[in-house]
């Protein structure tokens, strides 16, 4: 059975994702927060209140993204560094930053 490179890459990365449980927990809280903002809108709450909550979710998402990036750096990028392949390290880091900072 043949695996695509991305499937093999994902499988090998799972051992490196030490922060994954924290990430999933944060995303669950964000999901609940977004649902509550939706309910606020349905309840005709003040636009200012909605904007404050949207800003809070955006900040929470940014912090979650930072945690994912930290997880990637501590796991995947460090694994590439241990292999001694400087080009792969730079590629991994550049790809991660490009995905996170747009």
N, C-alpha and C positions, 0 to 999 in steps of 0.2 A: 504494500500500500504506500503510495507516494504522497508526501505532504508538500504543499506549496512553501516557499521560503518564509512567507509571512506567518503561516501556521507553525512552522518549526521555531521561528523567532518568538512568537507569542508563548509557546510552550516553555522554551528555555528561560524566558523572562519571569515566569511565574515564581520561580525559586528566589528571584531577586526582589520581589515586591513586598518589602517588609511593612510598608505603610498601607497596604491595600485595605485592611479592615477599617482603619481610621478614615480612609478616603470614602469607602462605601457608607460609613456612618454619617459622615459630613454631608454626602450627597442625599441621603435619606432625610436629614434635617432640612436641607435646602428645598427638597421636593415638598415637604410639609409646609414650609414657609411660603412657597409659591402658591400652593393650594389655598392657604389662608389669605393671601393677597387677592386671589381670584374671588374668594368669598366676600372680601371687603368691597370689591368692585360691584359684585352682584347686590350687595347690601347698600349700594349708593353712598359709600363712605367718601369723605373729603379727598379731593385729588392730591392735596398736599400729603395726607397720610399715606396714600398709595405710593406716591413718589419716594417718600422716606423708606417705605418697606422694599420697594424695588431697588433702591440704592443699597440697602442692607443685604439683599440677595446677591447683587452684583459683587459686593465686597466679599461675601462668603464664597462665591464662585471663584473669585480671584485667589483667595486663600487656599481653596481646595486645589486649584491649578498649581499653586506654588508647592503644595504637598506632593502632588503627582510628579512635578518636575524634580523635587528633592528625591523622591522614590526612584525616579529614572536615573538620576545622577549617582545615587548611592549603589544602585544595582547594576543596571545595564551598562552605563558608561564606565563604571569602575571595572566591570568584567572585561570590557573592551580594552581598558588601560592595562589590566593584568596580562592580557595577551601580548602586550608590547606593540600593538598596531596603532601607532599615533594617528594615522589617517582615519581609521575606524572610530577612534575616540572623538576626533574633531567632527567627523560626519554625524555621529550619534548626538553630540552636543548641539551642533548646528540645527539638525532636524528637530530636536526637542524645543529649542528656542524659537524656531520658525513656527512651529505649531502653536506655541503658547502666546507669543508676542506677535500680534498682527496689526 
